[in-house]
Amino acid sequence: MHKKFRVKTKGRIQAIIENRAKDAMIKSKSKTFASRAEAEAWAENMLVVMERQYQQAKGQVNELSDTQLKRVVFRNQQPKLDAKSSVKDVINAYLGYTNLMPLPASSTTQDALRTICKYQLANYPLCFVGYETLEHYCKERNVTCSSSTTRIEISSLKRAIRELREMNKFSKATDSEQLEAQFESSYATLKKNGLIADSKSRNRRIKDRNELRRLLSSAKEFSSRNKSGIRYDYLILLYIETTLRASELLSLRWEDIEFNRHRFTIAVGKNVRPGSNGTREAPRIVPLTKRAHRILKTLKGDGESTGLVFNMTTKYLTTLFPRIKAHAGITGLQLRDLRREGVSRMVEKGFSVLQIAAFTGHRDINMIVKIYNAAQAVNIARR
């Protein structure tokens, strides 16, 4: 029995098992995989299976019992990673594991990792991925995208290595720790040399009442065209007033709102920990401002309401908002700017940083502090 591997189109790996015996009924079997690790695992399994079939055809007793054979096949289904595994093997392993989880990695992270697989970096073994390799990748990527986009891709790969190590998916713990430390060092140097950079902070706010009025008027017009009955103008107002993330606001249910106590519960969020509700965190309680309370009461009406407050996806909202603002003749405003607008308004009303964090759900309050300082500087200048 012999095994060999061939590189096919788009970097796919074909595993081939050959039985070169003259009296063999089955001469070869092959299968193509996305990664080398998967191909090697299949090849190891098939070697055992074809050897057993050949022995049985000759009337000889196989040394392996059925139970032992099942153990061999099962053991090789999910091979361990090591320093010789390629970057593509690591990415495919991570995507495979994370998509089996109740809360997989975000689409941004997964898309960033799939982008890496399109470049030469994906074919390098992990032990060869040092500063020079990453530098070449960054220079190649920065021709067609910003350095902040490249940072997201490198950060996603760093996260994949870290989480696979934490899930004990590497054959040697010492190898994975050394790889992670090497990657951290290279990442810091890339950032220092300007090859990757943090996203530029935005400071766009709604200019005046007229701009807000035009935005809401346009949103209301889009609502009238939609048969679902969703009030996009109220959605925008709540986005500003609650300072929630889009995913949090669109996952809000009527059952989560306590109108009598002026608060509501967020069960799905970004910064979360394991909780009894099946999400990463026990639900957090968010205060309900008077204006948000009034808007939600209007949406609810007099009858009993259940289910989602806004029955739409985050993806749909992110594609809809540019059309709404374009119809209103507004430029330079992004959906995420509405959240910053809400935080800035809270600062102007006298809320403290910690009070604002109770609304936004930030663990790291540095972002709030930046907005707070900028808003305070404007207030001081106006005096």
Secondary structure, DSSP 8 states (H G I E B T S, - for coil): -EEEEEE-GGG-EEEEEE---TT-S--EEEEEESSHHHHHHHHHHHHHHHHHHHHHHTT---SS-HHHHHHHHHHTTS--B-TTSBHHHHHHHHHHHHTTSSS---HHHHHHHHHHTTSGGGGSBGGG-SHHHHHHHHHHHTTTS-HHHHHHHHHHHHHHHHHHHHTT-BS-HHHHHHHHHHHHHHHHHHHHTTSS-----------SHHHHHHHHHHHHHHHHH-TT---HHHHHHHHHHH---HHHHHT-BGGGEETTTTEEEE-S-SS----TTSSSS--EEEE--HHHHHHHHHHH-SS---SBSS---HHHHHHHHHHHHHHTT--S--HHHHHHHHHHHHHHTT--HHHHHHHH--SSTHHHHHHHHHHHHHHHHH-
